[in-house]
Amino acid sequence: MSWLKNHAASIRVAAVIALGGLGLGACVSQQKIDEQFATLNTRIDQLDSRVQAASQQASAANQAAQAANQAAQAAASDARNANQRLDAMDARINQMQQAPARTPRG
């Protein structure tokens, strides 16, 4: 026990230095963690802006596709109408071709 009494002050100083070093190490670690979080937040913000840009492009592409679909439907309707008129004309032409030939008078 006499050794402990003789070296108690040295042990206390060593303990204070060790605890102080650990405390400073924790501050540096916290700073490193904050820097890493800042870097991650920056990257997340960049990705978020990319996602928003891609979403806007997808929305514009969707609108263009809808407009193209409407134009295609209008063209299909026009083609149906043209085919119906052609069928009606074809029936008339067939009737005219099958009509008996007229003989001239005279």
Secondary structure, DSSP 8 states (H G I E B T S, - for coil): -HHHHHHHHHHHHHHHHHHHHHHHHHHHHHHHHHHHHHHHHHHHHHHHHHHHHHHHHHHHHHHHHHHHHHHHHHHHHHHHHHHHHHHHHHHHHHHHHHS-------
